[in-house]
Amino acid sequence: MVLVHGVGMNADYWGNITDALEPHFSLTVIDMPGHGHSPALPQPSPTLHQYTDVISRALQTVPPRPAIITGHSMGALIALDMAERHPQQVTGIAVLNGVYRRSEQASLAIRQRVAELTDQTASDPAATLERWFGTSPQGELAQASEQCREWLGNINQQSYAAAYRAFANADAPSDEALTRIDCPALFMTGELEPNSTPAMSQAMNRLLKNSQCVIVEQAKHMMSMTHPQAVVSALIKGFTED
C-alpha cells in the first residue's frame, strides 16, 4: 500500500494509522513533490497529471509493485489518476476525502482561496484549520490542529501555492473513465466534510464496478488524524481477507 497525503502536508500526516496498518500491508509512505523531503516540480504551474507522473516513476523503483494507492484530498485525486492512467501499477485505490464535480459555490470558494495565494508570503492558516478542526478544538483535536499548523508553516510557499492551484483546477476523472476502473476501490469521507462531501464519495462509488463507500460519523476533512480507528478498519476490511 502506498500512502499519498494532501496539499501542505507530508508523509508524517499518516503517523496516526501506519502502526495499525503495518501488520496487514507493506507500506510505502511518500512526500508529494514539493513537500517534506521531495523536490519541487520544475514547472511553474504543474498539473495534477504531472504530480501523478512523478509519483508513478518513483514507484517503479520501490518494491513491491503494483500496489493499493491510498490518497487523501489531493492524494485522493492522484490515486484516481493513477488508476486511470497507470493501471498497471495499481491493484486497488482508497480515495479519502476526494472531490468530485464541485458545486459552483465550492468552485467559487476555492478559486477565491487560490487568488489570495502568493508564491512568497505564507497565508494565515487559521481559516483552513477552522474548516478542518472547528473554531475551538480541544484535547486531541487541538493537538492535531497544531501539528497541521506546523506542517503548513514549514512548507516552501512556492511549492504549496503550486500544489494548491493544481488541486483547485483538478477533478476526478470523467464519468466514462471512472466506469473503466476495475480494480477494488474504497471511497471514504467524513460525515461533516463540507468540501469533499459524502455525496461526492457516494456518486463516485456508484460509477465503479468493484467499489464500496464508507462515511465516517462525526468526521471532517482530516479524518485520518481525528478518527484513525475508523480509517484503519475500513482499509483493512476493504483490501484484505482478514
Residue pairs with C-beta under 8 A, 6 or more apart in sequence:
1 21
1 25
1 26
1 27
1 28
1 67
1 68
1 69
1 70
1 235
1 239
2 27
2 28
2 29
2 30
2 59
2 67
2 68
2 69
2 70
3 11
3 14
3 18
3 27
3 28
3 29
3 30
3 70
3 71
3 75
4 30
4 32
4 55
4 69
4 70
4 71
4 72
4 75
4 78
4 79
5 11
5 13
5 14
5 31
5 32
5 35
5 71
5 72
5 73
5 75
6 13
6 71
6 72
6 73
6 74
6 75
6 76
6 97
6 167
7 73
7 74
7 160
7 163
7 164
7 167
8 35
8 148
8 151
8 152
8 155
8 160
8 163
8 164
9 32
9 35
9 72
9 148
9 151
10 31
10 32
10 35
10 36
10 37
10 151
10 155
11 29
11 30
11 31
11 36
12 36
12 151
13 72
13 151
13 224
13 225
14 29
14 224
16 224
16 225
16 228
17 224
17 228
17 231
17 232
17 235
18 27
18 29
20 228
20 229
20 232
21 27
21 232
21 235
21 236
24 235
24 236
24 240
24 242
25 68
25 235
25 239
25 240
26 64
28 59
28 62
28 67
30 38
30 55
30 58
31 37
31 38
32 38
32 51
32 55
32 74
32 75
32 78
32 163
33 39
33 40
33 41
33 46
33 51
33 54
33 55
33 159
33 163
34 40
34 41
34 155
34 156
34 158
34 159
34 160
34 162
34 163
35 155
35 159
35 163
40 156
40 158
40 159
40 162
41 50
41 51
41 54
41 162
43 50
44 162
45 162
45 165
45 166
46 162
46 163
46 166
47 166
47 169
47 170
48 74
48 77
48 78
48 81
48 166
48 167
48 169
48 170
49 81
49 85
50 166
51 74
51 78
51 163
51 166
52 78
52 81
52 82
52 85
52 86
55 78
55 82
56 82
56 85
56 86
56 89
59 65
59 67
59 89
60 89
65 89
66 88
66 89
66 90
66 91
67 89
67 90
67 91
68 90
68 91
68 92
68 93
68 94
68 184
68 239
69 78
69 79
69 82
69 83
69 89
69 90
69 92
69 93
69 94
70 79
70 93
70 94
70 96
70 235
71 77
71 78
71 79
71 80
71 93
71 94
71 95
71 96
71 98
72 96
72 97
72 224
73 96
73 97
73 98
73 167
73 196
73 221
74 163
74 166
74 167
74 170
75 96
76 95
76 96
76 97
76 98
76 99
76 196
77 98
77 99
77 167
77 170
77 171
77 172
79 93
79 94
79 95
79 98
80 93
80 95
80 98
80 172
80 173
80 178
80 181
81 173
82 89
82 90
82 93
83 90
83 93
83 181
83 183
83 185
84 173
84 177
84 178
84 180
84 181
87 181
87 183
90 183
91 183
91 184
92 183
92 184
92 185
92 186
92 238
92 239
93 181
93 183
93 184
93 185
93 186
94 185
94 186
94 188
94 235
94 238
94 239
95 185
95 186
95 187
95 188
95 201
95 204
96 188
96 189
96 223
96 224
96 231
97 188
97 189
97 190
97 193
97 195
97 196
97 221
97 223
98 172
98 187
98 189
98 196
98 200
98 201
98 204
99 170
99 171
99 172
99 195
99 196
99 200
100 171
100 172
100 196
100 200
100 201
100 203
100 204
101 171
101 172
101 200
101 203
102 110
102 171
102 195
106 195
110 168
110 195
111 168
113 164
113 168
114 164
114 165
114 168
116 123
117 123
117 160
117 161
117 164
117 165
118 157
118 161
119 157
119 158
119 161
119 162
120 157
120 158
121 157
122 152
122 153
122 157
122 160
125 148
125 149
125 152
125 153
128 148
128 152
129 145
129 148
129 149
131 194
131 195
131 220
131 221
132 145
132 148
132 220
132 221
132 222
133 141
133 142
133 144
133 145
133 148
133 220
133 222
133 226
134 141
134 220
137 144
137 145
140 226
141 226
144 222
144 225
144 226
147 225
148 222
148 225
152 160
172 178
172 204
173 181
175 207
178 204
178 207
178 208
179 207
179 208
179 209
181 208
181 209
182 208
182 209
182 210
183 210
184 210
184 211
184 238
184 239
185 205
185 208
185 210
185 211
185 212
186 211
186 212
186 213
186 214
186 234
186 235
186 238
186 239
187 201
187 202
187 204
187 205
187 211
187 212
187 213
187 214
188 201
188 213
188 214
188 215
188 216
188 223
188 231
188 234
189 196
189 197
189 198
189 200
189 201
189 215
189 216
189 219
189 223
190 198
190 215
190 216
190 218
190 219
190 220
190 221
190 223
190 227
191 198
191 215
191 216
191 217
191 218
191 219
192 218
192 219
192 220
193 219
193 220
193 221
193 223
194 220
195 221
196 221
198 215
201 213
201 215
202 213
202 215
204 211
205 211
205 212
205 213
212 238
214 230
214 234
214 238
216 223
216 227
216 230
216 231
216 234
217 230
218 227
219 226
219 227
219 230
220 226
223 230
223 231
224 231
236 242
